[in-house]
């Protein structure tokens, strides 16, 4: 992971911790109760299905799992990984086949005021993605295998429905990218992502 990515993630973490501390001192346990996390549980697991609709008008299907720890009544921090796949993707006049992306990331969720059954949150995930695909250049007569890494990013907004103690479905929508950079020649599937999952 690049030094600039680590530095950016560090500043984001500091700001989240500061904001969480301020709201905790001002609001006490109000957020935790309203979000449905007022018990003694601190460790949570969140499996999710994600559908990325890219700016190139194709779709990547992925599954992710995140292990989270409740830092305060409103801030959860975690570590996650996933697997994303698409059969074909066109980029920079290249034909890309059998695309597989494996991100490893740090996840932060900041819960907003809600109700006992409805817990909205802001989410930010940053990390590194291990990217593999077959690439075919013009005149498209043969392909070769590419294996590389990239800066993984997800940012979005979602909500958890606190139906029961062990039944908390979650939905979210946001922006996702697997090799974030300003180089137009990088293969970076990115776009709007829709997610559904559970937290328990």
N, C-alpha and C positions, 0 to 999 in steps of 0.2 A: 504494500500500500504506500502511495507517495507521501512525502513529508507534508505537502500542502493539504492533502486530504485529512491526515491525522490532525493537523493544526485546526482545520475548519470544524472537524467533528468535536475536538476538544472545546472550542469556543461555544459551540451549540450546547454541549453538555453542561458547561458552566452556567450559561444563561438559563437552561431548563432547571437546574438545581436552585439557582437564585430565585427564579420566579416561583418555584414550588415552595421554597422556604418562606417567602413573603406571604403567599396565600395561606399557607398552613398556620402562620402566626396570626393572620387576620381573621381567618374563617374557622379555625379549630378543626373539628372532625366533620364539618358540614359536607365537604365534597366527598369524603370517603363514604359517608352514610348514603348520600344521594346516588353515588355510583354503584351501590350495592356491594362494596368491598369493605364493609365496616368490621368484619370478623378478624380473627387472628391469622388468617392465611396470608402469606407473603410471597410464596412461590407459585407461579402460574405457567401453564403450557398452552400455546395457541397454534394449532394446525390450521392452515388456510389453503383454499384454492384461489388462484389468481388468473385472470384473463387480461392479457396486455394487447390492446388494439393499437398498433403502431402507426406512425405518421406515413408509412408506406402501404397502409391499408391491408395488413395481414395480421394474424392473431398468433400469440404465443400462449400456450397453456402451461401453467406451472403450479407446483405445490410447495409450500413453505411451512416450516415449523420453527417457532420461537419460544425459548424459555425465558420468562420474565421474572423480575424481582420487584416487589413494591417498595420503592424508596421512601415515599411519603403517601399521604392520602390521595394525591392526584398524579404522582409521577411514577411510571413503571419504566425500568430499564431492563434490556434483555439482549441475548445473543441468538442469532437465527441462521438458518441455512435453507436452501431450496434447490429445486431443479426445474428448469424451464425448457420447453422444446417447441420447435416448429419445423415442418418438413421442407419448406421453401421460403426464401426471403430474397428480394431483389434490392441491391444497393450499389450505387455508383457504377451502374451498368454491369455489375457482377451478378452471377447466378450463384446463390448460396443454398446449399442443401444440408439436411440433417443437422440443424442448428441446435446446440445443447449449451445451456448456461447454468452454472452452479455458483450462486452467490453465497458469501459468508459475510454477515453484517452485524452491526450493533444497532439495536432498535430502542427508540424512546417514544413513549406515549404519555401525553399530557391530557388528563381528563378535565373536562369543562363542567360547569354546573348543569345538572340534569335532574332526573327523578329517580325513585327507587328502582324502577324497571328500565329506564332509558339513560344510558351513560355515553354521551358524546365525547370524542377525543381527537386530538391532533396527533399525527404520527410522523416520525422521521426515522428512516433507516439508511445507514451509510456503511459501505464496506468494500470488498473486493469480489469480482466475479471472474470465474474461470470459464473461458469461452472456447467452444470447439465447433468447427463446421467444415464442410467441404466447399471449396470455392472454385468456380469456373470462370475464367477470363475469356474475352473475345479471342478467337472466333468460336468459342464454346465447343471445343473438340475434346478437351480432357479437363479433369478436376484434380485438385490437390487438397491435402488436409491442412487446416490452420488451427493452431492452439495458442491462445493468448490470454492476457488478463486485462481487466478494466475496472474503473471506478463505478461501483454499484450505488444507485440512489433511488430511494422511494420516499415521497412525501405526499401526505393525503389527510383526509378527514374521514372519521367513521363513527360508529356507535355500537355499543353492546346492549343487548336486550337481556336483562337479568330475570329470566323466567323462573329459574330455580338455582339452588346453590351449585349444582353440578351441571346445569344446562344454561349456558350463556352464549347464544349465537352472536356473531359479530358480522357487520358489513362495512365496507369502506370503498372509497373511490379516491384516486390520486394520480400522480405522475410517476412513471417508472422508467429507468434507463439502466443498461448493463455495461456501457463503456462511455461514461460521460466525459466529453472533451470538446474543445473548439476546433478540432481537426475534422474537416468534412469528409476525409478519406477513411476515417475510422468506421468500422462496422458497429453501429450502436443502435440496436432496436430500442426505440423509446416511444412513449405515448401514454395514453390514458389507460389506467388499470382498474379493474373492478375485482373486489375480493369478497369472499364469504368464508366464514370459519367458525370455530368455537374457542372459548377460553375456559379452562378449568384448572 
